[in-house]
Amino acid sequence: MNRQISFSQYRSIDLAIMAVLMALSQAGISIASVTIYADQLYVVSTVGAVVTLVLMRWNGWAAIHAVLGGIVVAALSGGNWQQYIIYCVGNLFSLLALVLLKHPGKERIRQDGLAAMLFAACVQVLMQLGRGVVAFLFGYSLSACFGFITTDALSILFTACVIWVCRRIEGLFEDQKKYLLRVQAGQSVEGREQI
């Protein structure tokens, strides 16, 4: 039985899979950072990498993952209500990277390894700056605001490396509408060649 799903169903499934992967991986990292590596100054987060992927694949739908990532990080680090807001709203600053998807454009970012890594780093930096700004608005000291930015500094490198690898996997770091149209066109050509 050859059952096809609609584009919106495909998007929903894809977004759900990305959300589950991010939540599980971030939960593992968060638990390790407060138990095994509690004495470390820096942490690594998968939120930026997943948000970068979803931005490329689905544009603004990445807001879901940015907020979910903030909830997971705040919950598993024992955050108070202000930290939930700092992480959730701060992570939404990453959506400013949508401007880069217009110019220089998704295709150029996808094809150029350096551009992809810089885009990923930009997404992560925007998240961290957003957290710092929101913390400042809550009246946190400048050193505390700076801490929201610097403690996640390794995530910039981590996110850039993850995206560098992901862009090498067919269709993973690509606008999904264009990807599906390309795959469908390839299947049509292949079907005609078999006739």
C-alpha positions as CSV (number, residue, x, y, z in Angstrom):
1,M,0.0,0.0,0.0
2,N,1.5,3.3,-1.1
3,R,0.2,5.9,1.2
4,Q,1.5,9.5,0.8
5,I,1.5,12.1,3.5
6,S,0.8,15.8,3.0
7,F,3.4,18.5,3.1
8,S,2.0,19.7,6.5
9,Q,2.1,16.2,7.9
10,Y,5.7,15.8,6.8
11,R,6.6,19.1,8.4
12,S,4.9,18.2,11.6
13,I,6.6,14.8,11.8
14,D,10.0,16.4,11.0
15,L,9.5,19.1,13.6
16,A,8.5,16.6,16.2
17,I,11.5,14.4,15.5
18,M,13.8,17.3,15.8
19,A,12.2,18.4,19.0
20,V,12.5,14.9,20.5
21,L,16.1,14.6,19.4
22,M,17.0,18.0,20.9
23,A,15.1,17.4,24.2
24,L,16.7,14.0,24.7
25,S,20.3,15.1,23.8
26,Q,20.0,18.3,25.8
27,A,18.6,16.4,28.8
28,G,21.5,14.1,28.7
29,I,24.0,17.0,28.5
30,S,22.2,18.9,31.2
31,I,22.1,16.0,33.6
32,A,25.8,15.3,33.0
33,S,26.7,19.0,33.5
34,V,25.0,19.2,37.0
35,T,26.3,15.8,38.1
36,I,29.5,14.5,36.5
37,Y,30.8,17.8,35.3
38,A,29.4,20.1,38.0
39,D,32.7,21.7,38.6
40,Q,33.2,22.8,35.0
41,L,32.9,26.5,34.0
42,Y,31.6,25.8,30.5
43,V,28.8,23.7,29.1
44,V,27.8,22.5,25.7
45,S,24.3,22.6,24.4
46,T,22.6,20.9,21.4
47,V,19.8,23.6,21.3
48,G,21.8,25.9,18.9
49,A,22.6,23.1,16.5
50,V,19.0,21.9,16.3
51,V,17.6,25.4,16.0
52,T,20.1,26.1,13.2
53,L,18.9,22.9,11.3
54,V,15.3,23.8,11.8
55,L,15.9,27.4,10.6
56,M,17.4,26.1,7.4
57,R,14.7,23.4,7.0
58,W,11.6,25.3,8.0
59,N,12.4,28.9,8.7
60,G,10.5,30.5,11.6
61,W,9.2,27.1,12.8
62,A,12.5,27.0,14.7
63,A,10.8,29.2,17.3
64,I,9.3,26.0,18.8
65,H,12.7,24.4,19.2
66,A,14.2,27.6,20.6
67,V,11.6,27.8,23.3
68,L,11.6,24.1,24.0
69,G,15.3,24.1,24.3
70,G,15.1,27.0,26.9
71,I,12.5,25.0,28.9
72,V,14.7,21.9,28.9
73,V,17.9,23.8,29.9
74,A,16.1,25.8,32.7
75,A,14.2,22.8,34.0
76,L,17.2,20.5,34.2
77,S,19.5,23.1,35.7
78,G,17.0,23.9,38.5
79,G,16.2,27.3,37.2
80,N,13.7,29.7,38.7
81,W,10.9,31.3,36.8
82,Q,13.1,34.2,35.6
83,Q,15.6,31.7,34.2
84,Y,12.9,30.0,32.2
85,I,12.0,33.3,30.6
86,I,15.6,34.3,30.1
87,Y,16.4,31.0,28.3
88,C,13.1,30.8,26.3
89,V,12.9,34.5,25.2
90,G,16.7,34.7,24.8
91,N,16.8,31.7,22.5
92,L,14.2,33.4,20.3
93,F,16.8,36.0,19.4
94,S,18.2,33.3,17.1
95,L,15.3,34.0,14.8
96,L,17.1,37.2,13.8
97,A,19.4,34.8,11.7
98,L,16.4,34.5,9.3
99,V,17.7,37.7,7.7
100,L,20.8,35.7,6.6
101,L,18.7,33.1,4.9
102,K,17.4,35.9,2.7
103,H,20.8,37.3,1.9
104,P,23.2,35.6,1.2
105,G,20.5,33.0,0.9
106,K,19.8,29.4,2.0
107,E,21.4,27.8,-1.1
108,R,24.7,29.7,-0.7
109,I,24.8,28.9,3.0
110,R,24.1,25.3,2.4
111,Q,26.7,24.8,-0.3
112,D,29.5,26.8,1.3
113,G,31.0,25.0,4.3
114,L,32.4,28.2,5.8
115,A,29.2,30.1,5.3
116,A,27.3,27.2,7.0
117,M,29.6,27.2,10.0
118,L,29.4,31.0,10.3
119,F,25.6,30.9,10.0
120,A,25.5,28.2,12.8
121,A,27.8,30.3,15.0
122,C,25.6,33.4,14.4
123,V,22.5,31.5,15.5
124,Q,24.3,30.4,18.7
125,V,25.8,33.8,19.4
126,L,22.3,35.4,18.9
127,M,20.9,33.0,21.5
128,Q,23.6,33.8,24.0
129,L,23.3,37.5,23.5
130,G,19.5,37.2,23.8
131,R,19.8,35.5,27.1
132,G,22.2,38.3,28.3
133,V,19.8,41.0,27.2
134,V,16.8,39.4,28.8
135,A,18.7,38.9,32.0
136,F,19.8,42.5,31.9
137,L,16.1,43.5,31.6
138,F,15.3,41.5,34.7
139,G,17.9,43.6,36.6
140,Y,20.7,41.0,36.8
141,S,24.1,42.4,37.3
142,L,26.4,42.9,34.2
143,S,28.6,40.1,35.4
144,A,25.6,37.7,35.6
145,C,24.4,38.8,32.2
146,F,27.9,38.2,30.8
147,G,27.7,34.8,32.5
148,F,24.6,33.9,30.5
149,I,26.7,34.6,27.4
150,T,30.1,33.1,28.3
151,T,29.1,29.8,30.0
152,D,27.7,28.5,26.7
153,A,30.7,29.7,24.6
154,L,31.8,26.2,23.7
155,S,28.4,25.7,22.1
156,I,29.4,28.1,19.3
157,L,32.2,25.7,18.2
158,F,30.0,22.7,18.8
159,T,27.1,24.1,16.8
160,A,29.4,25.1,13.9
161,C,30.9,21.6,13.8
162,V,27.5,19.8,13.9
163,I,26.3,21.9,11.0
164,W,29.5,21.3,9.0
165,V,28.8,17.6,9.3
166,C,25.0,17.9,8.7
167,R,25.5,19.8,5.5
168,R,27.4,16.8,4.1
169,I,24.3,14.6,4.5
170,E,21.9,14.8,1.6
171,G,18.8,16.8,2.4
172,L,19.5,17.3,6.1
173,F,20.7,20.9,6.0
174,E,18.4,22.1,3.2
175,D,15.1,23.9,2.8
176,Q,12.7,20.9,2.9
177,K,10.3,22.3,0.3
178,K,13.0,22.6,-2.2
179,Y,14.5,19.3,-1.2
180,L,11.2,17.4,-1.6
181,L,10.6,19.1,-5.0
182,R,14.1,18.1,-6.1
183,V,13.5,14.5,-5.0
184,Q,10.1,14.4,-6.7
185,A,11.6,15.7,-9.9
186,G,14.3,13.1,-9.7
187,Q,11.7,10.3,-9.3
188,S,9.7,11.6,-12.2
189,V,12.8,11.5,-14.5
190,E,13.7,8.1,-13.2
191,G,10.2,6.8,-13.9
192,R,10.2,8.1,-17.5
193,E,13.6,6.5,-18.1
194,Q,12.2,3.1,-17.1
195,I,9.3,3.3,-19.6
